[in-house]
């Protein structure tokens, strides 16, 4: 597979390859939203007592994907806006959900394969899937043109794939078998890193027994694990149908749902960043209080918490909030109290740079301590082309930026800003510190909005034209009837 662009980012605060279990919280504050989901249909009432695995709410716009209770407890709906709070938490029962023998109506309606897909949806495993091209949740009852499974997570400060697999290789291979049983002839691409290690060799030997899985080995270079980039590299096209994409944790969720029929309530995520004392991987459930996580792993104030990785995550307010159902990591950065005036002209022996303009380029490889400082104020684009060099999508971010600056929306659309995969590398390497990724996200939304408005306007114009044509036909028909009546001969009365 031919891949372009990319950049190896070396930063302080990356978690080690072990998993720590945090203490049980006193309460859970579960968001009714995440990056893809909006659980607007709440199915519980205030004060109701629920068990772990019960459905609290669903997203009606995403195949009714459920929001499951990670623990049993008492529901509070009015404590925090857009959250369901669970108090008086109980220990997880760990019981299996409704056994297959009690679901004859599902089997009769959809068959055994349909039953498996139904369980993936209702037990929380399906939310780990996405369409490689759009990022949306695919239809759980649909047919993909292909499936891409990635064991890599290359963005800084998200849960690593090898940590997810550690001591769970058997569950992973069972999950692969379950997934293959849902397909007919569609290919399954399994993406592995092209590294040599004892554990990597074990994984390859285990997988090579599956003739239906095509092994794809790629360099460990960000963002080569991006599903959109992988799909393009494999020659797949969005017009040919959805491409299911899923990471290691999703395959493990498939195994849990279909092997033991238990809901997927806990996931592994990374807690990292330069402000974290001991970066680790932790096993947590949705709703775990984010302020508790920050307090456990940091000291002092002036911190910024980010939901997700350092390049694609979003800043969160840790007060009165909890982890959402799609969280893969918590990144914590220091927030300097004072701006670093003219920071870009300082020699920077402790700073890494794609351009090699700092004194650090004379040092051996090291991990940079990142903060939220911009190393001086933002400056105009200097057309250095660094953003184009690292862009894995093959677009020219500096040119798109200039189109935006000139408000040339049509030219921006023709230059295919929609191919942006939101990896954030262009913003990271930009010596002028231009927020290119955010600009492109806003531009894509603007273009989509304008196209939708144009479509609605065209439909309205067509409707008006049809109504006008129908009115004219009615008038012509009425005129013809009147003309026929006027031309009709008068009968002789005989007088």
C-alpha positions as CSV (number, residue, x, y, z in Angstrom):
1,X,0.0,0.0,0.0
2,X,1.4,3.4,-1.0
3,X,0.9,6.1,1.7
4,X,2.1,9.7,1.5
5,X,2.8,12.5,4.0
6,X,2.6,11.8,7.7
7,X,5.0,12.7,10.5
8,X,6.4,11.0,13.6
9,X,5.5,13.1,16.6
10,X,7.6,12.6,19.7
11,X,6.1,14.1,22.9
12,X,6.5,13.7,26.6
13,X,3.8,12.1,28.6
14,X,2.9,9.0,26.5
15,X,1.4,6.2,28.6
16,X,3.3,3.0,29.2
17,X,2.0,-0.4,28.1
18,X,0.2,-1.4,31.3
19,X,-3.4,-1.0,32.3
20,X,-4.5,0.3,35.7
21,X,-7.9,0.0,37.2
22,X,-9.1,3.1,38.9
23,X,-11.2,3.1,42.1
24,X,-15.0,2.8,41.7
25,X,-16.5,6.3,41.6
26,X,-19.2,7.5,44.0
27,X,-21.4,8.7,41.2
28,X,-21.4,8.7,37.4
29,X,-22.2,11.7,35.2
30,X,-23.0,10.2,31.8
31,X,-23.1,12.7,28.8
32,X,-26.1,12.4,26.5
33,X,-23.8,13.2,23.6
34,X,-20.5,12.3,22.1
35,X,-18.7,13.2,18.8
36,X,-21.1,11.1,16.7
37,X,-24.1,10.4,18.9
38,X,-27.0,12.4,20.5
39,X,-28.9,10.3,22.9
40,X,-32.0,12.5,22.8
41,X,-34.6,9.7,23.5
42,X,-34.3,9.3,27.3
43,X,-36.0,6.0,28.4
44,X,-35.6,6.4,32.2
45,X,-37.3,8.7,34.8
46,X,-35.8,10.7,37.7
47,X,-35.4,8.5,40.7
48,X,-35.7,5.2,38.8
49,X,-33.4,2.4,39.9
50,X,-31.5,0.7,37.0
51,X,-29.2,-2.3,36.7
52,X,-25.9,-2.3,34.8
53,X,-26.5,-2.8,31.1
54,X,-30.0,-1.3,31.2
55,X,-30.7,1.1,28.4
56,X,-30.8,4.7,29.6
57,X,-31.4,6.4,26.3
58,X,-31.1,5.9,22.5
59,X,-30.0,8.0,19.5
60,X,-33.0,7.9,17.1
61,X,-30.9,9.3,14.3
62,X,-28.3,6.5,14.5
63,X,-30.3,3.3,14.4
64,X,-31.4,3.7,18.0
65,X,-27.9,2.9,19.3
66,X,-28.3,2.6,23.1
67,X,-26.7,4.5,26.0
68,X,-26.2,1.7,28.5
69,X,-25.9,2.1,32.3
70,X,-22.3,1.2,33.2
71,X,-23.4,0.5,36.8
72,X,-26.6,-0.1,38.6
73,X,-27.9,2.9,40.6
74,X,-30.5,5.6,41.0
75,X,-31.2,7.9,38.1
76,X,-31.0,11.7,38.5
77,X,-32.0,13.7,35.4
78,X,-31.9,17.2,36.7
79,X,-28.5,17.4,38.3
80,X,-26.4,18.3,35.2
81,X,-27.6,19.6,31.9
82,X,-27.4,17.0,29.0
83,X,-26.2,14.3,31.4
84,X,-27.7,11.4,33.2
85,X,-26.4,11.1,36.7
86,X,-26.3,7.7,38.5
87,X,-26.1,7.7,42.3
88,X,-25.9,4.9,44.9
89,X,-23.9,2.8,42.6
90,X,-24.0,-1.0,42.9
91,X,-21.3,-3.5,42.0
92,X,-21.6,-4.8,38.5
93,X,-23.7,-8.0,38.3
94,X,-21.9,-9.3,35.2
95,X,-25.0,-11.2,34.2
96,X,-25.7,-12.1,30.6
97,X,-28.4,-10.3,28.7
98,X,-31.5,-12.0,27.2
99,X,-30.4,-15.4,26.0
100,X,-31.0,-16.4,22.4
101,X,-33.7,-18.9,23.3
102,X,-35.8,-15.9,24.5
103,X,-35.5,-14.0,21.2
104,X,-37.3,-16.3,18.7
105,X,-39.0,-13.3,17.1
106,X,-35.7,-11.8,16.2
107,X,-34.4,-15.1,14.7
108,X,-37.7,-15.6,12.8
109,X,-37.5,-12.1,11.4
110,X,-33.8,-11.7,10.6
111,X,-32.2,-15.1,10.8
112,X,-29.2,-16.1,12.9
113,X,-26.9,-13.6,11.3
114,X,-29.5,-10.9,11.9
115,X,-29.7,-11.9,15.6
116,X,-25.9,-11.4,15.9
117,X,-26.2,-7.9,14.4
118,X,-29.1,-7.2,16.7
119,X,-27.0,-8.2,19.7
120,X,-24.0,-6.1,18.6
121,X,-26.3,-3.1,18.5
122,X,-28.2,-3.6,21.7
123,X,-25.2,-4.7,23.8
124,X,-23.1,-1.6,22.8
125,X,-20.6,-3.1,20.5
126,X,-21.9,-1.5,17.3
127,X,-20.9,2.0,18.4
128,X,-17.2,1.0,17.9
129,X,-17.9,0.8,14.1
130,X,-17.8,3.6,11.6
131,X,-17.8,4.2,7.9
132,X,-14.2,4.7,6.7
133,X,-15.2,7.5,4.3
134,X,-17.8,9.4,6.3
135,X,-17.0,8.5,9.9
136,X,-20.7,7.9,10.5
137,X,-22.2,4.9,12.2
138,X,-23.0,2.3,9.4
139,X,-26.3,0.5,9.1
140,X,-26.0,-2.6,11.4
141,X,-28.2,-4.6,9.0
142,X,-26.4,-3.4,5.9
143,X,-23.8,-4.9,3.7
144,X,-20.3,-3.3,3.4
145,X,-18.1,-3.5,0.4
146,X,-15.2,-4.3,2.7
147,X,-14.1,-4.3,6.4
148,X,-10.9,-2.6,7.7
149,X,-9.7,-3.6,11.1
150,X,-6.8,-1.6,12.6
151,X,-4.6,-2.7,15.5
152,X,-2.8,0.7,15.6
153,X,-3.6,3.9,17.4
154,X,-0.9,6.3,16.4
155,X,-2.2,9.7,17.6
156,X,-0.4,10.9,20.8
157,X,-2.3,10.2,24.0
158,X,-5.0,7.7,22.9
159,X,-5.1,4.1,23.9
160,X,-2.6,2.0,22.0
161,X,-3.7,-1.0,20.1
162,X,-1.0,-3.3,21.5
163,X,-2.2,-2.5,25.1
164,X,-5.7,-3.3,24.1
165,X,-4.5,-6.7,22.7
166,X,-2.3,-7.5,25.7
167,X,-3.5,-10.8,27.3
168,X,-6.6,-10.8,25.1
169,X,-5.3,-12.2,21.8
170,X,-7.8,-15.2,22.1
171,X,-10.7,-12.8,22.5
172,X,-9.5,-10.8,19.5
173,X,-9.3,-13.8,17.2
174,X,-12.7,-15.0,18.4
175,X,-14.1,-11.5,17.6
176,X,-12.6,-11.7,14.1
177,X,-14.3,-15.0,13.5
178,X,-17.7,-13.6,14.7
179,X,-17.3,-10.7,12.4
180,X,-16.4,-12.8,9.4
181,X,-19.6,-14.9,10.1
182,X,-21.7,-11.8,9.4
183,X,-20.3,-11.3,6.0
184,X,-20.7,-13.1,2.7
185,X,-17.9,-12.4,0.2
186,X,-16.7,-9.0,1.4
187,X,-12.9,-8.8,2.1
188,X,-11.5,-8.2,5.6
189,X,-8.3,-6.1,5.8
190,X,-6.4,-6.5,9.0
191,X,-3.9,-3.6,9.5
192,X,-0.7,-4.4,11.6
193,X,2.4,-2.4,12.2
194,X,5.5,-3.3,10.2
195,X,7.6,-3.9,13.3
196,X,9.5,-6.8,14.6
197,X,8.8,-7.8,18.2
198,X,7.9,-11.0,20.0
199,X,4.3,-9.8,20.5
200,X,3.9,-8.7,16.9
201,X,5.2,-12.0,15.7
202,X,2.6,-13.8,17.9
203,X,-0.2,-11.8,16.4
204,X,0.9,-12.4,12.9
205,X,1.2,-16.2,13.5
206,X,-2.2,-16.3,15.0
207,X,-3.8,-14.4,12.2
208,X,-2.1,-16.1,9.3
209,X,-4.4,-19.1,9.8
210,X,-7.4,-17.0,8.6
211,X,-7.3,-17.1,4.8
212,X,-10.2,-14.7,4.7
213,X,-8.2,-11.9,6.5
214,X,-5.8,-10.0,4.3
215,X,-2.9,-8.7,6.3
216,X,-1.8,-5.1,5.6
217,X,1.4,-3.9,7.3
218,X,2.1,-0.2,7.5
219,X,4.7,2.0,9.1
220,X,4.0,3.4,12.6
221,X,3.7,6.9,11.3
222,X,0.8,9.2,12.1
223,X,-1.8,9.2,10.7
224,X,-1.4,6.1,8.6
225,X,-4.0,4.4,10.8
226,X,-6.7,6.8,9.6
227,X,-9.5,4.7,8.1
228,X,-10.2,7.2,5.3
229,X,-6.5,7.1,4.2
230,X,-6.4,3.3,4.5
231,X,-9.5,2.9,2.4
232,X,-8.1,5.2,-0.3
233,X,-4.8,3.3,-0.2
234,X,-6.6,0.0,-0.7
235,X,-8.4,1.4,-3.8
236,X,-11.8,1.4,-2.2
237,X,-14.3,4.1,-3.3
238,X,-17.1,5.7,-1.3
239,X,-19.5,5.4,-4.2
240,X,-19.3,1.6,-4.1
241,X,-20.9,1.4,-0.6
242,X,-19.9,1.7,3.0
243,X,-16.6,0.4,4.3
244,X,-16.9,-0.8,7.9
245,X,-13.9,0.3,10.0
246,X,-13.2,-0.8,13.6
247,X,-10.2,-0.8,15.9
248,X,-8.9,-3.4,18.3
249,X,-11.3,-2.5,21.1
250,X,-14.3,-2.9,18.7
251,X,-13.3,-6.5,17.9
252,X,-13.0,-7.3,21.6
253,X,-16.5,-5.8,22.1
254,X,-17.8,-8.0,19.3
255,X,-16.4,-11.0,21.1
256,X,-17.9,-10.0,24.4
257,X,-21.3,-9.4,22.8
258,X,-21.5,-12.6,20.8
259,X,-19.5,-15.1,22.9
260,X,-20.9,-14.3,26.4
261,X,-23.9,-12.1,25.5
262,X,-22.7,-9.4,27.9
263,X,-23.0,-5.6,27.4
264,X,-19.9,-3.6,26.7
265,X,-19.7,-1.2,29.6
266,X,-15.9,-0.7,30.2
267,X,-13.2,0.4,27.9
268,X,-9.5,1.1,28.1
269,X,-8.3,4.6,27.5
270,X,-5.1,6.6,27.9
271,X,-4.5,9.3,30.4
272,X,-1.4,11.2,29.2
273,X,0.1,14.5,28.4
274,X,3.1,16.5,29.7
275,X,1.1,17.6,32.7
276,X,0.4,14.1,33.9
277,X,2.6,12.7,36.7
278,X,2.4,9.1,35.7
279,X,0.9,8.6,32.3
280,X,-1.0,5.3,32.2
281,X,-3.7,3.3,30.4
282,X,-6.8,2.9,32.6
283,X,-9.9,0.8,32.5
284,X,-13.0,3.0,32.9
285,X,-16.7,3.3,32.2
286,X,-18.7,6.1,30.6
287,X,-19.6,8.8,33.1
288,X,-16.5,8.5,35.2
289,X,-16.0,12.1,36.6
290,X,-13.3,13.9,34.5
291,X,-12.4,16.1,37.4
292,X,-11.5,13.0,39.5
293,X,-9.2,11.8,36.7
294,X,-7.4,15.2,36.5
295,X,-7.0,15.4,40.3
296,X,-5.6,11.8,40.5
297,X,-3.0,12.3,37.8
298,X,-1.9,16.0,38.0
299,X,-0.8,18.6,40.5
300,X,-1.6,22.3,40.6
301,X,-4.0,24.3,38.4
302,X,-3.8,26.1,35.0
303,X,-4.4,22.9,33.1
304,X,-6.3,22.1,30.0
305,X,-8.1,18.7,29.6
306,X,-8.8,17.3,26.1
307,X,-11.2,14.5,25.3
308,X,-9.2,12.4,22.9
309,X,-5.7,12.7,21.3
310,X,-3.6,15.8,21.2
311,X,-4.2,16.5,17.5
312,X,-7.9,15.7,17.0
313,X,-9.3,15.9,20.5
314,X,-11.6,18.6,21.9
315,X,-11.2,20.6,25.1
316,X,-13.6,19.7,27.8
317,X,-14.9,21.4,31.0
318,X,-14.0,19.0,33.7
319,X,-16.4,20.4,36.2
320,X,-19.6,18.4,36.5
321,X,-18.9,16.2,33.5
322,X,-18.0,12.6,32.8
323,X,-16.4,10.6,30.1
324,X,-18.6,10.1,27.0
325,X,-19.2,6.7,25.4
326,X,-16.6,7.2,22.7
327,X,-13.7,8.5,24.8
328,X,-10.3,6.9,23.9
329,X,-8.1,9.1,25.9
330,X,-7.7,12.1,28.2
331,X,-4.9,14.5,27.3
332,X,-3.8,17.1,29.9
333,X,-1.6,20.0,29.0
334,X,-0.2,22.9,31.1
335,X,-1.7,26.3,30.5
336,X,1.1,28.9,30.9
337,X,0.0,31.9,32.9
338,X,2.0,34.3,30.7
339,X,2.4,34.3,26.9
340,X,5.9,33.7,25.6
341,X,6.5,36.9,23.7
342,X,8.4,36.5,20.4
343,X,8.9,32.8,21.3
344,X,9.5,31.9,17.7
345,X,12.8,33.8,17.5
346,X,14.4,32.0,20.5
347,X,16.9,29.2,19.8
348,X,14.7,26.4,21.2
349,X,17.2,23.7,22.2
350,X,14.3,21.9,23.9
351,X,11.8,22.2,21.1
352,X,11.1,19.8,18.2
353,X,10.2,21.3,14.9
354,X,9.3,19.8,11.5
355,X,11.2,22.6,9.8
356,X,14.4,22.0,11.8
357,X,14.7,25.7,12.6
358,X,15.6,25.2,16.3
359,X,18.9,24.3,17.8
360,X,17.2,21.0,18.8
361,X,17.9,19.8,15.2
362,X,21.5,19.3,16.3
363,X,20.5,17.1,19.2
364,X,19.7,13.4,19.2
365,X,16.1,12.3,19.2
366,X,14.2,13.5,22.3
367,X,10.6,13.9,23.6
368,X,9.3,17.5,23.5
369,X,7.3,18.9,26.5
370,X,4.2,20.4,24.8
371,X,2.1,23.2,26.4
372,X,-0.8,25.2,25.1
373,X,1.5,28.1,24.3
374,X,1.7,29.1,20.6
375,X,5.5,30.0,20.8
376,X,4.5,33.6,20.0
377,X,1.5,35.0,18.2
378,X,0.1,33.6,15.0
379,X,1.6,35.0,11.7
380,X,0.6,35.1,8.0
381,X,1.2,32.0,5.8
382,X,4.7,32.0,4.4
383,X,4.0,29.3,1.8
384,X,6.7,27.0,3.2
385,X,4.7,24.0,1.9
386,X,5.4,22.0,5.2
387,X,1.6,21.4,5.5
388,X,1.5,19.9,2.0
389,X,4.5,17.6,2.7
390,X,2.9,16.1,5.8
391,X,-0.7,16.0,4.5
392,X,-1.8,12.3,4.0
393,X,-4.8,13.3,2.0
394,X,-2.8,14.8,-0.9
395,X,-4.4,18.3,-0.7
396,X,-2.6,21.6,-0.4
397,X,-3.6,23.2,2.9
398,X,-1.7,26.4,2.3
399,X,-3.6,27.0,-1.0
400,X,-6.9,26.2,0.7
401,X,-6.1,28.7,3.4
402,X,-5.5,31.4,0.8
403,X,-8.8,30.6,-0.9
404,X,-10.5,30.9,2.5
405,X,-8.7,34.2,3.2
406,X,-10.0,35.5,-0.2
407,X,-13.5,34.1,0.5
408,X,-13.3,32.0,-2.7
409,X,-15.7,29.2,-1.6
410,X,-16.2,27.7,-5.1
411,X,-12.5,27.4,-5.7
412,X,-12.1,25.9,-2.2
413,X,-14.7,23.3,-3.1
414,X,-13.1,22.5,-6.4
415,X,-9.7,22.0,-4.6
416,X,-11.4,19.2,-2.6
417,X,-11.3,20.5,0.9
418,X,-13.7,17.7,1.6
419,X,-10.8,15.2,1.4
420,X,-9.4,16.5,4.6
421,X,-9.3,13.7,7.2
422,X,-8.9,16.1,10.2
423,X,-5.6,14.6,11.4
424,X,-4.4,18.0,12.5
425,X,-0.8,17.6,11.1
426,X,-1.0,20.8,9.0
427,X,-1.7,22.9,12.1
428,X,1.0,21.1,14.1
429,X,3.8,21.7,11.7
430,X,2.8,25.2,10.6
431,X,5.6,27.6,11.6
432,X,3.0,30.5,11.5
433,X,0.7,28.6,13.9
434,X,-2.3,28.9,11.7
435,X,-5.3,26.9,12.8
436,X,-5.6,25.2,9.4
437,X,-7.6,22.1,10.7
438,X,-10.2,24.3,12.4
439,X,-10.5,26.5,9.3
440,X,-11.1,23.5,7.1
441,X,-13.7,22.0,9.4
442,X,-15.6,25.2,9.3
443,X,-15.2,25.5,5.6
444,X,-16.6,21.9,5.0
445,X,-19.6,22.7,7.2
446,X,-20.1,26.0,5.3
447,X,-19.9,24.3,1.9
448,X,-22.3,21.6,3.0
449,X,-24.7,24.2,4.3
450,X,-24.6,26.2,1.0
451,X,-25.1,23.1,-1.1
452,X,-28.1,22.1,1.1
453,X,-29.5,25.6,0.7
454,X,-28.9,25.4,-3.1
455,X,-30.6,22.0,-3.2
456,X,-33.6,23.2,-1.3
457,X,-33.8,26.3,-3.5
458,X,-33.7,24.2,-6.6
459,X,-36.4,21.9,-5.3
460,X,-38.5,24.9,-4.4
461,X,-38.0,26.4,-7.9
462,X,-38.9,23.1,-9.6
463,X,-42.0,22.8,-7.4
464,X,-43.0,26.4,-8.4
465,X,-42.4,25.6,-12.0
466,X,-44.5,22.4,-11.8
467,X,-47.3,24.3,-10.0
468,X,-47.1,27.1,-12.7
469,X,-47.2,24.4,-15.5
470,X,-50.2,22.7,-13.8
471,X,-51.9,26.1,-13.5
472,X,-51.4,26.8,-17.1
473,X,-52.6,23.4,-18.2
474,X,-55.7,23.9,-16.1
475,X,-56.3,27.3,-17.6
476,X,-55.8,25.9,-21.1
477,X,-58.2,23.0,-20.4
478,X,-60.8,25.4,-19.0
479,X,-60.4,27.6,-22.1
480,X,-60.8,24.6,-24.4
481,X,-63.9,23.5,-22.6
482,X,-65.4,27.0,-22.9
483,X,-64.5,27.2,-26.6
484,X,-66.2,23.8,-27.3
485,X,-69.3,25.0,-25.4
486,X,-69.4,28.2,-27.5
487,X,-69.0,26.4,-30.8
488,X,-71.6,23.8,-30.1
489,X,-74.7,24.0,-32.5
490,X,-78.0,25.3,-31.0
491,X,-80.9,22.8,-31.3
492,X,-84.0,23.9,-33.3
493,X,-87.0,24.3,-30.9
494,X,-89.5,23.8,-33.9
495,X,-91.3,27.1,-33.5
